């Protein structure tokens, strides 16, 4: 086993200037392993003026670049004015593409057009005499993902490679060395100014100073993995004060992303901060969260190849190295998009091996198709009724009808389901809300049916 560990914590510097408080956050949604605040880090400024009360300045140092662009997760829309509450066959659904300067209370981040692809605005930054490129924009509260393009000649960015913020890197990047999958995005957290109608998303923020959970990157032996051969990757969250000798073992959540990597949930998904805050406020128990890289396994019917690796390799590996419970009721599985399809494969194929299931924005495109009610056996139904199941996603997600269809299938079988629909598209904005909802309403709760 090889691993790298980063202690999560966000340095915050407060400085008073005329009519402005500036918060410099080096690790908005990721957990940058910086010993101090980098002067090129995003500046989150409390301006006290509209439309949101906050403004964020981004910086990128490159004296030799001819052009630097920033791509940010900040198109917005009024969810009650969108037509995407119904269905989609894979084509894009129109959204207004409202930019931050025109944000209004109640608006949510939604890509433009509203499709499964993340279509966010790309704008040119301005170069200063010191070789530092800058871009400033108002933003409402919450976590926002962004990345940079350097000297990209393709206006669609399709042939260019994005880079994360060197001053606010992903937590698995330290001293220029990367453990596991390269994450090409960074995150910034913006607090709420209630005077402008922004929502308080403090549970997504870095939280109060003090002890935080730990994110560790692990390379584990995986005999069936073909890429990389014979091994694969995990990101593991252990809660604040994790005790390997604890009398009561911790519950475990296995959390899958939509892009297959082990890094997405702990960066774009802001999982570490969300867990820290929910544990600190007593809304959820301390838990261990395992985020696998789900790629690299042989093709198979549905996701049988990955399922076997999870149940036969990852779970025993984790349970032999962490102080976690081996009881099925203390295991949960959850995921978004492609990861939700993986979760469904486990829900219907390995029901009794996990006690809780969180299905966020399952999609109709993929290797897994939901069974029809007639093909579900009585034994499967009995097992499903013992599980805790949460199905959610954005009301404005193009595949919303598929989410709703899964609830209809399960409830028709007499399986209780916790619905978790939120205003949002096929985006991390909705999935962060789903993670919070699943953890506080479903995961590790006792079954509701006999």
RODO-2510 file (C-alpha; in nm, 4 decimals, decimal comma):
residues 450
     n   res          X          Y          Z
     1     x     0,0000     0,0000     0,0000
     2     x     0,1217     0,3491    -0,0796
     3     x    -0,0513     0,6578     0,0462
     4     x    -0,0216     1,0273     0,1023
     5     x    -0,1996     1,2102     0,3786
     6     x    -0,3019     1,5730     0,4019
     7     x    -0,4354     1,7323     0,7169
     8     x    -0,7335     1,9375     0,6151
     9     x    -0,7490     2,2953     0,7259
    10     x    -0,8045     2,6317     0,5615
    11     x    -0,5938     2,9311     0,6570
    12     x    -0,7971     3,2512     0,6620
    13     x    -0,6458     3,5990     0,6729
    14     x    -0,8654     3,8914     0,7629
    15     x    -0,7592     4,2401     0,6708
    16     x    -0,9589     4,5575     0,6959
    17     x    -0,9628     4,7988     0,4058
    18     x    -1,1885     5,0923     0,3300
    19     x    -1,5447     4,9614     0,3373
    20     x    -1,4241     4,6069     0,2550
    21     x    -1,3378     4,2883     0,4388
    22     x    -1,1154     4,0540     0,2435
    23     x    -1,1066     3,6834     0,3172
    24     x    -0,8262     3,4982     0,1481
    25     x    -0,9200     3,1320     0,1240
    26     x    -0,6531     2,8925     0,0064
    27     x    -0,8761     2,5866     0,0012
    28     x    -1,2381     2,6638    -0,0712
    29     x    -1,3658     2,3190    -0,1650
    30     x    -1,0412     2,1279    -0,1843
    31     x    -0,7911     2,0844     0,0932
    32     x    -0,4791     2,2596    -0,0211
    33     x    -0,1773     2,1499     0,1809
    34     x    -0,0393     2,5007     0,2109
    35     x     0,1519     2,6070     0,5203
    36     x     0,0412     2,9630     0,4637
    37     x    -0,1745     3,1790     0,2397
    38     x    -0,0404     3,2099    -0,1132
    39     x    -0,0569     3,5668    -0,2427
    40     x    -0,2083     3,4486    -0,5703
    41     x    -0,4901     3,2555    -0,4012
    42     x    -0,8505     3,3580    -0,4734
    43     x    -0,9565     3,6625    -0,2748
    44     x    -1,3115     3,6395    -0,1417
    45     x    -1,4154     3,9956    -0,0635
    46     x    -1,7145     4,1034     0,1414
    47     x    -1,8117     4,4171    -0,0449
    48     x    -2,1547     4,4727     0,1068
    49     x    -2,2894     4,5763    -0,2336
    50     x    -2,5112     4,4027    -0,4860
    51     x    -2,5952     4,1760    -0,6333
    52     x    -2,4573     3,9285    -0,3761
    53     x    -2,2546     4,1205    -0,1177
    54     x    -1,9393     3,9292    -0,2152
    55     x    -1,6848     3,9464    -0,4921
    56     x    -1,4066     3,7000    -0,5794
    57     x    -1,0771     3,7904    -0,7476
    58     x    -0,8825     3,5101    -0,9192
    59     x    -0,5134     3,5249    -1,0076
    60     x    -0,2795     3,3234    -1,2298
    61     x     0,0951     3,3888    -1,2503
    62     x     0,2459     3,3312    -1,5961
    63     x     0,4624     3,6026    -1,7509
    64     x     0,5151     3,4103    -2,0726
    65     x     0,1505     3,3304    -2,1524
    66     x    -0,0165     3,5125    -2,4403
    67     x    -0,3675     3,4349    -2,3184
    68     x    -0,5177     3,2950    -1,9974
    69     x    -0,8855     3,2119    -1,9567
    70     x    -1,0868     3,1048    -1,6562
    71     x    -1,3781     2,8619    -1,6653
    72     x    -1,6087     2,8843    -1,3661
    73     x    -1,9183     2,7054    -1,2415
    74     x    -2,1252     3,0221    -1,2464
    75     x    -2,4024     3,0470    -1,4994
    76     x    -2,7311     3,0978    -1,3139
    77     x    -3,1050     3,0660    -1,3666
    78     x    -3,4326     3,1064    -1,1819
    79     x    -3,5349     2,7407    -1,1331
    80     x    -3,9042     2,8281    -1,1485
    81     x    -3,8693     2,9761    -1,4960
    82     x    -3,7013     2,6726    -1,6510
    83     x    -3,8788     2,4252    -1,8730
    84     x    -3,6455     2,1386    -1,7851
    85     x    -3,8730     1,9899    -1,5218
    86     x    -3,9771     1,7074    -1,7524
    87     x    -3,7565     1,4885    -1,9693
    88     x    -3,4835     1,4798    -2,2294
    89     x    -3,3612     1,2277    -2,4866
    90     x    -3,0045     1,3521    -2,4640
    91     x    -3,0484     1,6867    -2,6385
    92     x    -2,9685     2,0118    -2,4630
    93     x    -3,2376     2,2040    -2,2790
    94     x    -3,2207     2,5798    -2,2979
    95     x    -3,1294     2,7856    -1,9922
    96     x    -3,0651     3,1596    -1,9939
    97     x    -2,6932     3,1495    -1,9112
    98     x    -2,7255     3,4357    -1,6645
    99     x    -2,3859     3,5681    -1,5568
   100     x    -2,3033     3,6563    -1,1938
   101     x    -2,3497     4,0316    -1,2399
   102     x    -2,7195     3,9641    -1,3062
   103     x    -2,7745     3,7087    -1,0291
   104     x    -3,1031     3,7437    -0,8404
   105     x    -3,2125     3,5900    -0,5074
   106     x    -3,3304     3,2342    -0,5682
   107     x    -3,1128     3,1799    -0,8753
   108     x    -2,9116     2,8574    -0,8808
   109     x    -2,6010     2,7537    -1,0752
   110     x    -2,7178     2,5756    -1,3937
   111     x    -2,5033     2,5062    -1,6977
   112     x    -2,5937     2,6637    -2,0314
   113     x    -2,7438     2,4985    -2,2192
   114     x    -2,8762     2,2633    -1,9523
   115     x    -2,7385     1,9295    -2,0621
   116     x    -2,5409     1,6465    -1,8994
   117     x    -2,2227     1,8201    -2,0212
   118     x    -2,0907     2,0947    -1,7952
   119     x    -2,1167     2,4044    -2,0128
   120     x    -1,9894     2,6898    -1,7989
   121     x    -1,8662     3,0362    -1,9040
   122     x    -1,5073     3,0795    -2,0207
   123     x    -1,3717     3,4353    -2,0068
   124     x    -1,0388     3,6031    -2,0712
   125     x    -0,8329     3,7215    -1,7774
   126     x    -0,6359     4,0490    -1,7815
   127     x    -0,2575     4,0465    -1,7657
   128     x    -0,0773     4,2877    -1,5359
   129     x     0,2734     4,4272    -1,5732
   130     x     0,3909     4,1803    -1,3105
   131     x     0,2811     3,8847    -1,5245
   132     x    -0,0171     3,8065    -1,3024
   133     x    -0,3469     3,7490    -1,4801
   134     x    -0,6622     3,8527    -1,2922
   135     x    -1,0378     3,8147    -1,3142
   136     x    -1,2944     3,9457    -1,0681
   137     x    -1,6642     3,8622    -1,0410
   138     x    -1,9476     3,8835    -0,7880
   139     x    -2,0630     3,5432    -0,6638
   140     x    -2,3415     3,4281    -0,4333
   141     x    -2,2821     3,1871    -0,1469
   142     x    -2,1609     2,8310    -0,1884
   143     x    -1,8765     2,6328    -0,3416
   144     x    -1,7667     2,7049    -0,6980
   145     x    -1,5345     2,4985    -0,9148
   146     x    -1,3013     2,6745    -1,1580
   147     x    -0,9976     2,6046    -1,3775
   148     x    -0,7664     2,7846    -1,6196
   149     x    -0,6768     2,7525    -1,9894
   150     x    -0,3350     2,8813    -2,0924
   151     x    -0,2734     2,9865    -2,4537
   152     x    -0,5756     2,7980    -2,5818
   153     x    -0,6369     2,8828    -2,9462
   154     x    -0,9605     2,6835    -2,9594
   155     x    -1,2561     2,9017    -2,8619
   156     x    -1,4532     2,5883    -2,7733
   157     x    -1,1671     2,4641    -2,5484
   158     x    -1,2356     2,1147    -2,6872
   159     x    -0,8710     2,0608    -2,7879
   160     x    -0,7176     2,2319    -2,4841
   161     x    -0,6382     2,0954    -2,1399
   162     x    -0,7555     2,2804    -1,8325
   163     x    -0,5277     2,3251    -1,5313
   164     x    -0,6066     2,3700    -1,1646
   165     x    -0,5028     2,6794    -0,9716
   166     x    -0,1341     2,6481    -0,8717
   167     x    -0,2069     2,8721    -0,5720
   168     x    -0,5064     2,6600    -0,4676
   169     x    -0,4237     2,3054    -0,5825
   170     x    -0,6174     1,9855    -0,5171
   171     x    -0,5255     1,8226    -0,1860
   172     x    -0,3465     1,5285    -0,3535
   173     x    -0,0947     1,7653    -0,5126
   174     x     0,1970     1,8643    -0,2926
   175     x     0,5313     2,0098    -0,3905
   176     x     0,4505     1,9590    -0,7562
   177     x     0,3926     1,5860    -0,7055
   178     x     0,0510     1,4291    -0,7609
   179     x    -0,0719     1,1111    -0,5954
   180     x    -0,3218     0,9217    -0,8095
   181     x    -0,5506     1,0897    -1,0593
   182     x    -0,4758     1,4449    -1,1713
   183     x    -0,7633     1,6764    -1,0766
   184     x    -0,7699     1,9737    -1,3145
   185     x    -0,9988     2,1945    -1,1082
   186     x    -0,9906     2,4041    -0,7932
   187     x    -1,2687     2,5233    -0,5649
   188     x    -1,3520     2,8410    -0,3769
   189     x    -1,6095     2,8892    -0,1004
   190     x    -1,8107     3,2112    -0,0731
   191     x    -2,0001     3,2926     0,2501
   192     x    -2,3537     3,4280     0,2600
   193     x    -2,4608     3,7887     0,2972
   194     x    -2,8271     3,7581     0,4023
   195     x    -2,8839     4,1234     0,3133
   196     x    -2,8797     4,0163    -0,0519
   197     x    -3,0882     3,7010    -0,0210
   198     x    -2,8069     3,4493    -0,0539
   199     x    -2,8502     3,1080     0,1071
   200     x    -2,6421     3,0151     0,4107
   201     x    -2,4261     2,7261     0,2885
   202     x    -2,1900     2,7354     0,5858
   203     x    -2,2141     2,3563     0,6023
   204     x    -2,0162     2,3519     0,2756
   205     x    -1,7477     2,5879     0,4019
   206     x    -1,4166     2,5286     0,5767
   207     x    -1,5906     2,5403     0,9145
   208     x    -1,4630     2,6786     1,2418
   209     x    -1,0951     2,6574     1,3197
   210     x    -0,9920     2,3430     1,4996
   211     x    -0,9505     1,9791     1,4146
   212     x    -1,0701     1,8595     1,0767
   213     x    -1,0952     1,5216     0,9128
   214     x    -0,8083     1,3756     0,7152
   215     x    -0,7996     1,2909     0,3454
   216     x    -0,5603     1,0154     0,2435
   217     x    -0,4749     0,8893    -0,1025
   218     x    -0,4269     0,5120    -0,1154
   219     x    -0,3021     0,2781    -0,3876
   220     x    -0,4342    -0,0694    -0,3120
   221     x    -0,3747    -0,4127    -0,4718
   222     x    -0,6560    -0,4854    -0,7190
   223     x    -0,5940    -0,8146    -0,9030
   224     x    -0,8702    -0,7537    -1,1612
   225     x    -0,7681    -0,3966    -1,2476
   226     x    -0,6231    -0,3616    -1,5961
   227     x    -0,5454     0,0122    -1,5857
   228     x    -0,3366     0,0480    -1,3807
   229     x    -0,2591    -0,3222    -1,3918
   230     x    -0,2935    -0,5064    -1,0620
   231     x    -0,3666    -0,2003    -0,8513
   232     x    -0,6014     0,0941    -0,8286
   233     x    -0,6737     0,4044    -0,6216
   234     x    -0,8896     0,5236    -0,3322
   235     x    -0,9324     0,8508    -0,1515
   236     x    -1,0233     0,7911     0,2118
   237     x    -1,1735     1,0382     0,4574
   238     x    -1,1279     0,9666     0,8275
   239     x    -1,3229     1,1868     1,0711
   240     x    -1,1776     1,4372     1,3190
   241     x    -1,0149     1,2529     1,6055
   242     x    -1,0178     0,9216     1,4203
   243     x    -0,9171     0,6522     1,6703
   244     x    -0,7871     0,3197     1,5387
   245     x    -0,8435     0,1712     1,8847
   246     x    -1,1974     0,2994     1,9286
   247     x    -1,4243     0,0546     2,1097
   248     x    -1,7122     0,1111     1,8685
   249     x    -1,6106     0,0747     1,5030
   250     x    -1,7009     0,3496     1,2562
   251     x    -1,9640     0,3122     0,9829
   252     x    -1,8323     0,3299     0,6254
   253     x    -1,9669     0,5115     0,3208
   254     x    -1,8477     0,4000    -0,0253
   255     x    -1,8946     0,7058    -0,2466
   256     x    -1,8701     0,6966    -0,6285
   257     x    -1,8281     0,9869    -0,8688
   258     x    -1,9676     1,0386    -1,2166
   259     x    -1,6285     1,0691    -1,3861
   260     x    -1,4874     0,7483    -1,2374
   261     x    -1,1997     0,9089    -1,0459
   262     x    -1,1198     0,8830    -0,6789
   263     x    -1,0658     1,2603    -0,6564
   264     x    -1,3939     1,4188    -0,7702
   265     x    -1,5974     1,3935    -0,4494
   266     x    -1,3194     1,5316    -0,2299
   267     x    -1,2583     1,8279    -0,4625
   268     x    -1,5572     1,9305    -0,6753
   269     x    -1,7957     1,7553    -0,4362
   270     x    -1,6515     1,9313    -0,1286
   271     x    -1,7143     1,6067     0,0638
   272     x    -1,4487     1,6689     0,3297
   273     x    -1,5898     2,0026     0,4408
   274     x    -1,9480     1,8757     0,4276
   275     x    -1,8603     1,5767     0,6463
   276     x    -1,6612     1,7926     0,8878
   277     x    -1,9523     2,0292     0,9393
   278     x    -2,2238     1,7651     0,9702
   279     x    -2,0151     1,5686     1,2202
   280     x    -1,9267     1,8828     1,4183
   281     x    -2,2940     1,9797     1,4517
   282     x    -2,3981     1,6280     1,5531
   283     x    -2,6187     1,5729     1,2479
   284     x    -2,4326     1,2579     1,1464
   285     x    -2,2051     1,0152     1,3303
   286     x    -1,8293     1,0179     1,2668
   287     x    -1,7668     0,7888     0,9716
   288     x    -1,5009     0,6695     0,7298
   289     x    -1,5702     0,7549     0,3642
   290     x    -1,4053     0,5595     0,0832
   291     x    -1,4037     0,7152    -0,2645
   292     x    -1,2806     0,4624    -0,5247
   293     x    -1,1488     0,5160    -0,8727
   294     x    -1,4121     0,3139    -1,0564
   295     x    -1,2289     0,2985    -1,3907
   296     x    -0,9766     0,0443    -1,5120
   297     x    -1,1740    -0,2782    -1,4746
   298     x    -1,2664    -0,5194    -1,7567
   299     x    -1,5854    -0,4690    -1,9528
   300     x    -1,8728    -0,6715    -1,8170
   301     x    -2,2485    -0,6985    -1,8235
   302     x    -2,3780    -0,4026    -1,6287
   303     x    -2,1084    -0,3208    -1,3747
   304     x    -2,0406    -0,6745    -1,2534
   305     x    -1,6634    -0,6341    -1,2874
   306     x    -1,6496    -0,3277    -1,0652
   307     x    -1,9064    -0,4721    -0,8236
   308     x    -1,6874    -0,7785    -0,7670
   309     x    -1,3809    -0,5641    -0,7084
   310     x    -1,5715    -0,3557    -0,4558
   311     x    -1,7234    -0,6423    -0,2586
   312     x    -1,4321    -0,8879    -0,2879
   313     x    -1,1321    -0,6521    -0,2748
   314     x    -1,2051    -0,2953    -0,1593
   315     x    -1,4403    -0,3729     0,1289
   316     x    -1,2132    -0,6413     0,2833
   317     x    -0,9109    -0,4162     0,2268
   318     x    -1,0751    -0,1238     0,4082
   319     x    -1,2150    -0,3373     0,6882
   320     x    -0,8725    -0,4890     0,7562
   321     x    -0,6937    -0,1525     0,7767
   322     x    -0,9413     0,0890     0,9327
   323     x    -1,1423     0,0666     1,2521
   324     x    -1,4724     0,0202     1,0707
   325     x    -1,7686    -0,2070     1,1300
   326     x    -1,8024    -0,5270     0,9289
   327     x    -2,1816    -0,5293     0,9667
   328     x    -2,3755    -0,4682     0,6446
   329     x    -2,6032    -0,2230     0,8274
   330     x    -2,2957    -0,0050     0,8912
   331     x    -2,2016     0,0087     0,5235
   332     x    -2,3537     0,2594     0,2807
   333     x    -2,3070     0,3001    -0,0947
   334     x    -2,3843     0,6189    -0,2864
   335     x    -2,2940     0,7900    -0,6101
   336     x    -2,3879     1,0430    -0,8759
   337     x    -2,4592     0,9945    -1,2471
   338     x    -2,2421     0,7014    -1,3561
   339     x    -2,1723     0,6444    -0,9853
   340     x    -2,5479     0,6314    -0,9257
   341     x    -2,5729     0,3544    -1,1845
   342     x    -2,2990     0,1696    -0,9949
   343     x    -2,5021     0,2197    -0,6789
   344     x    -2,8127     0,0811    -0,8502
   345     x    -2,6151    -0,2216    -0,9641
   346     x    -2,5262    -0,2875    -0,6007
   347     x    -2,8779    -0,2045    -0,4804
   348     x    -3,0387    -0,4702    -0,6996
   349     x    -2,7468    -0,7154    -0,7238
   350     x    -2,5823    -0,7046    -0,3803
   351     x    -2,8665    -0,5662    -0,1701
   352     x    -2,7862    -0,7330     0,1603
   353     x    -2,4181    -0,6327     0,1563
   354     x    -2,4963    -0,2666     0,2320
   355     x    -2,7541    -0,1185     0,4649
   356     x    -2,8050     0,2185     0,2938
   357     x    -2,8057     0,3364    -0,0672
   358     x    -2,7894     0,6904    -0,2052
   359     x    -2,8739     0,7300    -0,5753
   360     x    -2,8053     1,0837    -0,7064
   361     x    -2,9029     1,1700    -1,0649
   362     x    -2,8959     0,8219    -1,2158
   363     x    -2,8760     0,8428    -1,5954
   364     x    -3,0391     0,6443    -1,8715
   365     x    -2,7158     0,6297    -2,0713
   366     x    -2,4710     0,3652    -1,9513
   367     x    -2,4145    -0,0048    -1,8999
   368     x    -2,6793    -0,0480    -1,6328
   369     x    -3,0538    -0,0498    -1,6911
   370     x    -3,3050    -0,0570    -1,4096
   371     x    -3,4991    -0,3831    -1,3975
   372     x    -3,8705    -0,3827    -1,4622
   373     x    -4,0915    -0,4692    -1,1682
   374     x    -4,1841    -0,8113    -1,3089
   375     x    -3,8213    -0,9267    -1,3156
   376     x    -3,7491    -0,8439    -0,9499
   377     x    -3,7760    -1,1625    -0,7458
   378     x    -3,9482    -1,2013    -0,4111
   379     x    -3,6103    -1,2614    -0,2468
   380     x    -3,4807    -0,9335    -0,3937
   381     x    -3,7881    -0,7454    -0,2726
   382     x    -3,7468    -0,8833     0,0794
   383     x    -3,3835    -0,7669     0,0845
   384     x    -3,4692    -0,4257    -0,0630
   385     x    -3,7259    -0,3683     0,2081
   386     x    -3,4534    -0,4096     0,4686
   387     x    -3,2365    -0,1394     0,3116
   388     x    -3,2530     0,2364     0,3485
   389     x    -3,2842     0,3961     0,0044
   390     x    -3,2527     0,7606    -0,1014
   391     x    -3,3102     0,8647    -0,4648
   392     x    -3,2555     1,2257    -0,5638
   393     x    -3,1234     1,4734    -0,8145
   394     x    -3,2049     1,8090    -0,9663
   395     x    -3,5572     1,8966    -1,0686
   396     x    -3,3947     2,0620    -1,3706
   397     x    -3,1673     1,7657    -1,4505
   398     x    -3,2302     1,6486    -1,8106
   399     x    -3,2764     1,2930    -1,6797
   400     x    -3,5171     1,3904    -1,4014
   401     x    -3,7871     1,1573    -1,5327
   402     x    -3,5461     0,8647    -1,4955
   403     x    -3,4878     0,9549    -1,1276
   404     x    -3,8624     0,9737    -1,0718
   405     x    -3,9093     0,6436    -1,2540
   406     x    -3,6765     0,4701    -1,0106
   407     x    -3,8797     0,5942    -0,7160
   408     x    -4,1951     0,4686    -0,8871
   409     x    -4,0340     0,1273    -0,9425
   410     x    -3,9208     0,0909    -0,5824
   411     x    -4,2363     0,2182    -0,4165
   412     x    -4,4391    -0,0067    -0,6466
   413     x    -4,2465    -0,2984    -0,4985
   414     x    -4,3300    -0,1800    -0,1486
   415     x    -3,9780    -0,0499    -0,0852
   416     x    -3,9752     0,2761     0,1148
   417     x    -3,7710     0,5503    -0,0549
   418     x    -3,6553     0,8866     0,0746
   419     x    -3,6922     1,1298    -0,2198
   420     x    -3,4220     1,3934    -0,2470
   421     x    -3,5131     1,6259    -0,5313
   422     x    -3,3614     1,9729    -0,5225
   423     x    -3,3597     2,2713    -0,7544
   424     x    -3,0559     2,2118    -0,9731
   425     x    -2,9283     2,0645    -1,2967
   426     x    -2,6858     1,7810    -1,3611
   427     x    -2,4204     1,9521    -1,1527
   428     x    -2,2161     1,9476    -0,8341
   429     x    -2,4428     2,2158    -0,6883
   430     x    -2,7245     1,9587    -0,6748
   431     x    -2,5027     1,6654    -0,5736
   432     x    -2,3603     1,8466    -0,2711
   433     x    -2,7186     1,9014    -0,1579
   434     x    -2,7937     1,5338    -0,2268
   435     x    -2,4950     1,4213    -0,0199
   436     x    -2,6061     1,6347     0,2733
   437     x    -2,9640     1,5094     0,2361
   438     x    -2,8631     1,1432     0,2133
   439     x    -2,6341     1,1620     0,5152
   440     x    -2,8855     1,3437     0,7363
   441     x    -3,1982     1,1493     0,6365
   442     x    -3,1028     0,7994     0,5288
   443     x    -2,7481     0,6696     0,5723
   444     x    -2,7120     0,4259     0,8638
   445     x    -3,0709     0,4784     0,9769
   446     x    -3,2562     0,1619     1,0810
   447     x    -3,4748     0,0003     0,8114
   448     x    -3,8351     0,1183     0,7956
   449     x    -3,9932    -0,2012     0,6681
   450     x    -3,9963    -0,5577     0,7930
***
